[in-house]
Amino acid sequence: MSNITQSTTLGSDDPRGLEDAYWTAKQQGRTDSFVADMLDRYRNTPDNPLYAAWYYRLQGLGREGETGEAAIAWRMAAVLALLTGIIFAVLLGSRFTFDDGAPYLMLLWSPIVAVSVYAFLVRENDAARRRALPVLGSVLAAGVYVFTLSAWLSGETYRILMMLHLPLLAWLCVGLGLLGWRSSARERFAGLIKSLEIGITGGVFGIAVGIFAMITMGLFQALSVHLPDWTIRLLFGGAAGLVPVMAVAVAYQPQRSILAQRFEQGVGRLAPILMRLLLPLTLLVLIVYLCFIPFNFMGPFRNRELLVVYNVMLFAVMGLLIGATPLRETDLAQRTQDWLRRAILAVAALSVIISIYALAAVVTRTWLGGFTANRVTVIGWNTINIGLLITLLYRQWRDGREVWIASFQKVVSAGLIVYAGWTLVLVLTLPFLFRGA
């Protein structure tokens, strides 16, 4: 529950107390917390007439920003998106490349996007605004650190690894700044679900922007008109810079807390349905794959590319399980939850078996060929994800079906902390452990 209602002794039969709490929250600019709390109370006890009355009252407030569709700050989003796009286009220039010709933007895009997105998100969030300096300072410091080491101390392998890990670190920093270190497991899980929705929205925008850019290029080529280099960079790089900020602006309402966001409309409704439909298909694929392992048992021990596939598969499974799990117990009927839980546990169990098999192959190759930056990275991530899946299975067995959603969310919340720690270790230490790699 929110701090507003925790601070007062409010029962289900205390209408005056709830009214006072509402106006106190409104005066303090924390209406979104009050709304999230009341919605949770209503969903947990829908038969309570007082909570039901507040639910329908809040539904009718609409334009005040408590529950209805809030207006998108298009002006601010457009300014930040255009600024990001211009920076992208500039960094694609031939003067801003590494020795092998790779553009600086390959490394620097995620810190740039993190700064723009955070600036948009905190415009109506006082707590997140107070955390802006440490959050953005950490993101920028990480970007400068990785860029410097990539340019002067380390080699191509480190740069490729940082292309994958620096965006993860930037995303974690933005999420931590927005939610706060003391955020609950449900709030962090809600942040993951919203991030998934933003990612899908950005993917749709990216496809549309890519089609527009290709059509534009095709039209000018049909007229034998050769666009200057800066125009092409602005068309592709600039357009790519627009997408992340606009996706966040469409999918996230900064004036609301994370639990008061809309999860039941548009892409936010489509994403979990898609993930749940993919669960039985994933389960079938894992079963078939397990049956084929004995016929090519030594494949991963000899083939490096297969190990990359296994690592990607493990992250995809983690994303699938998170996307398929409902945010609240009232989001699905109990019978549907029971079948969903069984499917999630089955996929998790089979993924553990396959991942341990893949980890054994990586460890064997490391034993025979020595440590490399790639092998250390893969061993770390595989160990973490296997540990999280095993913890998930154990917690589900221990806690039971009655609280399975809350139990799942606690494992995911703890996993985010481990993810952040391992990412930071890789960013800081890899160039010194494997210098020149």
Phi, psi and omega in degrees: 000159183287164178295332182298310185274341175289332185284347179233150180277097184246122176259180180284357180234036183236072184297322180294319179298319179293321178296316178297319180296323179296313182289328174296315179297321180294319179293328181272359181073028182239037180298324182298324178293319178297316181297314180300320180295314182294323178295320177296317180298318181295318181293326180284326180226072184294344180277351180286119185294327180293315179294323178296319178297318178294323180300311182287330175295314181294326177298329183275352183283336172036271192291347177282354174093002181284314185225334183284179178292117179278148179291138179279135179282075187297323184296311179295318179299318181294319179297312181295320180295317179295319178298317178297317179298320179295317179298318177301313182298319179296317183287351174274357180294157185294339179282344184250067180223157173283177183300329180271007177092355179290133182290148176303332185300334179304325180264325192269353186297321185290318174298323179297313179296320180300318180296314181295314182295317181294323178299324178287319187290330187267007185297334178232028181231097186297318182296316179293328179293325178292336178268005186298317184298307178295324181293304182292326176298319179294317180297312181293321178297318178297318178298315179295319181299309181295317180297316181298313181292325178293325184280326189239331186253323190248180186248199187293323183300314180298319181296319179295317178296322180288334173300333179268326188266330179296319174299322178296317180295319179297318179297317179296320179296316179297316179297318179295319179295324182284318185269330183093152183295330183267017179296152182280168178298322180292322178295318179293321178295319177299322176298322177295315180298317179293323177298321177298317178297317178297320179298317179294319177300315178297324177297318177297314177299318181298318178298315180297316180295319178298318178296317178301315181295319181293319178296317178300314178298317181297321180296316180290324177294325178296334178265007181060033177258121181263112181288143177295161184300320182294330179290319179295319179296321179291324183292315183268306181294315180297317179296322178296326178291334180289326193299309185300315182294317181292325177297318178295318181298323181283321189266344186234136179253103188299335183283355179249151172290169185296324181283347177263004177292161176276118178246355189251015181231153173058225180297327179299332176273325184290319186303307180296326177297315179298316180298320181290327175291329180282341182302307180296326177294318177297318178299318179297316179298317180296320179296314179297319181295319178300324179292332183270345182304315181301334182280345177216051189299323185273002182306306180295335180288339182251331190252113181293325182295327178296325179293324176297318179298317179299317181296317177297319180301319182295318177294322179297320178296317178300316178296321180296316180295320179294314182294331182277340184280130179291155180285320183235156181295335183273000183287334181227154175294154185299321180296318178295320178299320181298314179292322179296316180298317179299317180295318180297316181293323179294315179296318180297317181296314179294324179295324177298315181298312181294322183289324176295321176300315179293321179297322177299322179294318180295316180297320179296314178297324178292319179299321182276326187247356179091169181282140170227168180299319180295316183293319178298318180298313182294316179300317179299311182293318179297318180297317180296312183292321176296317178300319179293320179293319178294319177298319178300313180297318180295315181295324178293321177293319183287315187276332178087176186285338185296325183237033188293327181291312178298321179296317178299316182295327178293321177295316180296319179299315177295324179297326179297322178295318178295318177304312182298318181295314181293321177299315180297320178299315181296316181298319187278326192254333187305315183295337180270330177284326181229067184295132179084359181284000000 
